[in-house]
Amino acid sequence: MKKNLVLAPGPTQVPPEVLAASAKPTIHHRTPQFEAIFADTAERLQRVFQTQSPVITFASSGTGSMESSVVNLLSPGDTAITIEGGKFGERWGQLCEAYGVKRVPITLEYGDVVDPAQVEEALKANPGTKAVYATLCETSTGVLSPIPALGKIVSKTDAVLVVDAISGLAADELRADEWGVDVVIGGSQKALMLPPGLAFCSISEKAQALMASSKCPKYYFSWEKALKALADKSTAFTPAVNLTYALQASLDMILAEGMESVWARHARLASALQAAIKAIGLAMFSKAPSNTVTAVKVPDGVDGGKIPKIMRDTHGVTIAGGQGSMKGKIFRFAALGWCNEFDVTTALSALELTLTELGFQVAPGKAVGAAIAAFEG
Ligand SMILES: *Cc1c(COP(=O)(O)O)cnc(C)c1O
């Protein structure tokens, strides 16, 4: 009998109550009934983002919201600093280039974390920089960026700090207002425990002021249209009505647990994964491990590309391999969203079997035992 377990960084497992909520009949969106539902999600998302600023919602994948934070803040020829230490940081650079923005990349070795001093220097060397684009958890490497330190540096300048938190939101701690983050980007299919299809964006007053002078072309992703509609408890275009029902259900679960507890649960699961990895003699890839994604180096002599394949096809556990130049060199666990201790121990059992099958002997229960010990400790 086959059962499937997902510990990949999105789409993640969706709780049955969230799926059930999405199956309610679709109602018309220009009605007081839908407006009440939409306004409720917008208000409660502010608690997840830890902000008083408005949070807008797009029917798109997360990248749509990333693109919106380039086209609504900048004009062609503007300068932006992009922190590029993996596939998603590089996406910031590509988005800037697509719109004729002059990007100043801070390029990192994969697995390395940005030193806040690098950002300080780049801001000094490039006066007039309009925005700094960072990533909370660089999903491709498992690296957690030092957002509080970046917030302190950027908030002293005229630039805004934009953070791609698509994977990290509601997994790794993030306090938008307290930490001085002007724009936080989120997506539905990661720790928010929803199917793919919604993207979010919180927009500070400083970012709204910059928005007023932006000249990049935009239409669907216009923040001005979205903010005006939000004031009327609506979206500018047809919202994803059924995903909005699902969002209400996931917000019920997340806020009942509480943000501090949600972060603590992800920290507990990530620590257990790290302890298990160490116990079987493997090494972490990230020099600053997040709680969102645990990236592990493939041991010498093992065909790394086969690890996620055997895990999935033989054992029914979906994890992620490496992307781009990291293909075959790392594999990634994400105990993200609707995940608990036993999801982690199940996945680790499958890892033990998989590694042994690939010629890297692991004593049965060694990784699992280390994880259980970490939970007890
Ligand atoms: C998943 C992810 C994205 C991409 O989101 P899409 O929904 O695929 O557009 C962007 N950034 C990070 C950090 C991610 O983890």
The ligand as an SDF file (V2000), in Angstrom:
LIG
                    3D

 15 15  0  0  0  0  0  0  0  0999 V2000
    8.9810   28.9020   -3.9370 C   0  0  0  0  0  0  0  0  0  0  0  0
    9.7430   30.1740   -3.9020 C   0  0  0  0  0  0  0  0  0  0  0  0
    9.5470   31.1820   -4.8560 C   0  0  0  0  0  0  0  0  0  0  0  0
    8.7330   30.9810   -6.1030 C   0  0  0  0  0  0  0  0  0  0  0  0
    7.4280   30.9710   -5.9020 O   0  0  0  0  0  0  0  0  0  0  0  0
    6.4540   30.5790   -7.1340 P   0  0  0  0  0  0  0  0  0  0  0  0
    5.1710   30.4500   -6.3720 O   0  0  0  0  0  0  0  0  0  0  0  0
    6.9490   29.3200   -7.7270 O   0  0  0  0  0  0  0  0  0  0  0  0
    6.4480   31.7000   -8.0570 O   0  0  0  0  0  0  0  0  0  0  0  0
   10.2380   32.3670   -4.7190 C   0  0  0  0  0  0  0  0  0  0  0  0
   11.0870   32.5600   -3.7070 N   0  0  0  0  0  0  0  0  0  0  0  0
   11.3160   31.6090   -2.7710 C   0  0  0  0  0  0  0  0  0  0  0  0
   12.2910   31.8860   -1.6830 C   0  0  0  0  0  0  0  0  0  0  0  0
   10.6510   30.3950   -2.8520 C   0  0  0  0  0  0  0  0  0  0  0  0
   10.8930   29.4440   -1.9400 O   0  0  0  0  0  0  0  0  0  0  0  0
  1  2  1  0
  2  3  1  0
  2 14  2  0
  3  4  1  0
  3 10  2  0
  4  5  1  0
  5  6  1  0
  6  7  2  0
  6  8  1  0
  6  9  1  0
 10 11  1  0
 11 12  2  0
 12 13  1  0
 12 14  1  0
 14 15  1  0
M  END
$$$$
